[in-house]
């Protein structure tokens, strides 16, 4: 292996990061960057992830936040192992396929049906729970008697902090440029007296050209957590 890899207590992380680093060491970083729509520096490849730029060095596969101007590689903050794996997989998988400009549910992605139940439970259901049911029959946004609208506005604000822009879909929706060639959307529907609020996470239909479906599930989990934590 090209460089030492930190040992992780989660064996899935350990196996995945070791394999990703090994594959990355054997890859052509300039070619991978081109296919993924990323820039390069003498220190490695710069990969934006929800607005935060990460430096992926070659051949050792170190992934860190982009060092500030004047600092050398190794001065950034190391990425969490789950982000490091995802960004390495992005660079290794990207094939420059054009964006489909069509949203797809998770279950519509290749192999998505296998993970769909877990994805709904771990990513979409927590967002829906934050919205809750419709309060007092009011379906407007932030007003004094509408706690549901207030929660949606809080989620919008949390999304804006990681690059989300409004979409004219559902009761509220945000589009994110998760990776240079992977747009993602979050849709929110207010509930009513009969049905609770709902949430959905959509991917551009070309997403499987850039990440394995399991990594897209992890990305959805990460996004839901960020929105929940940031509200």
N, C-alpha and C positions, 0 to 999 in steps of 0.2 A: 504494500500500500504506500501511496506517495507521502503520507504524513501521519503523525500520531492522531488518533481519534479518541476523544473523551469517552470514558466508559459511562453508560447510562443504565439506570436500574430497570428501565423498561426494555425488555429484550427485543421487542418489535422495533423500537427506536434504534437500538444498537445494531441490529442486523441491517436495517434500512439505510442508516447513515454510512456504515462501512461499505455497503454495495454501491451507494451513490457516489461516495468519494473515489472508490476504485474506478468506476465507470467514467467519472469526470476527469481523473488523471489521464485516462487513455484517449480522451476526446480532444478535438481541435477547438479551443475556446473562442477563437475569432469566428469560426463557422457557426458554432452554437449561438453566439451572440447575434450574428446576422439573422439566423432563422427565428430567433426569439424576439427580435426588435429591440435589442439592448445595446448600450454603448460599452466601450472598452477603455481601459486605461492601462498603463504599464504594469499596474498591480493586479489587474484582473477584469472581470465583467461587472458592470453596474446594472443591477436589476431592481426596478421600482416595484414595490409591493404595497398597494393601497397608499401610495404617496410617499412612503418611506423608502429611500434608496439603500440598497445593500450591495456591498462589494463581495464578490465571489472570487477568491484567489485560485490560481492554477499553478501547479497541479495539486496542491495540498487540500483543496476543497474547503478552506476556511471561509465561513460566511459571517460577516459583521456589518453593522450599520456603516454607511459611508463615512470615512474619516473626514473631519473638518479640514478646510483648506490649510495646507502646510504640514499636515500630519501624515506620517507614513502608514502603509498598510499594517494592520495589527493594532492600531490605536482606536479603532471603532469598538462599539459594544458587540460582543458575540451574539449572534442570533440564537433564539431558542431552537433546540434541535428539530422541532416539528417544522419551523420556518426554514431552517437550513435544508432539510430533506426536500421540502416542497420546491424551493428555489433551484436546487440542483436538479431535481426531476424536470422542472420547467425547461432549463437549459438543455437537458439531455433529450427531451421529448419533442420540443418545438420543431415544426417542419414548414413554417411560413405559410400555412394554409390561410386563405383570406377569411376575414370575419364573415359569418353567415348572415349577420343582421337579422337574426331570428332567435327569439328566446325559446329555451327548452327547459322543461322541468328536470329535476334530478333523475327521475325514473326514466326519462327519455334518452339519457346519455347511454353510451355503450356500457353494458354491465350495471347500469344504475338501478335496475329493478332489484338486484341482489342486495344493495345497500339502502334501498329507498326507505324501508321502515325505520332503520336506525337513523338515517339522515333526518327524517321527519321528526323523530323523537328528540334528537340531540341538537338540531339547528333550528328547525322551523317552529316546533312547539314552544320552546322558551320565549321566542319573540311574540307568538300569539298570546302567551300567558301574560306578558307585560301589558298587552293592550286590554285584555279582559273583555267584559261585555259592555254594551252600550249603556251609558249612564243617563237615566231620566229621559230616555228617548231622544236625546239631543245628538245630532249627527254632524255637528260643526266642529271646527278645530278650537284653538285655545280660547275658551270663554270661561267665565266664572264658574258655571255649573256643569262643566264637561270634563271630568277627570280623564276620560278616554282620549279626548282630543288633546289634552295636556300631555298624556303619555306619548302619543304619536308625535307631537311636536318635539318632545325630548329625544325621541329616537331619530327624528330628522336632524336635530342639532348634533347628536352623537355621530350620525353618519357623515355630516358635513365636515367634521373634524378629520375624517379619514378619506376625504375626497368625494363623498356622495353628492350627486346632483339630482334634482327633482325630475321625476318622470310623470307623465300624465296617464297614470294607470292606477287601478284600484282606488281605495280611499286615500292612500298615500303610497308613494313609491320612490326609491332612490336607485340610481345607476352608479356603479363603481367601476373604475378601471383597476381591477385587482392586480393584473400584470399587464405588460405592454400590449399583449394580444389576447387578453382574456377579460372581457367585460362581464360583470355580474350585476344582478338586480335584486332588490328586496321589495316585496309587495306586501302591503298591510291593508286588511279589511276590518272595519269596525263591526262588532256584533250587534245584535238586537235582543229583544226580549226572548227570542226563541233559539238563537244561535250565538255562540261565543265568537270573539274576534278570531281572525285567521291571519297567518303569515305564510309567505312563500318566498323561496330563494330560487332565482332562475339564472341560467348560464347561457351565454351565446352558444348556439348549436355546434359551433366549431371547437368548443372547449377541449374535446378529447384529442385534438391535434396538438395540444400543448401540455396537458397533464393527464396522468392516469385517473380514472374515475374515483379511486380511493382518495387521491390527493385533493380532488375537487370537493369531496365530502369533508375532508379536513379543513379546507378553505372556508366552506360554509359554516362549519362549527366555529372557526376562528372569528368570522365576521359577526355571527350572532352574539358571541361572547363580547366582542368589542362594542357592539351597539347596546347590549344590556348593561355593560359596565360603565359606559360613557354617558348614560342618561341621568 
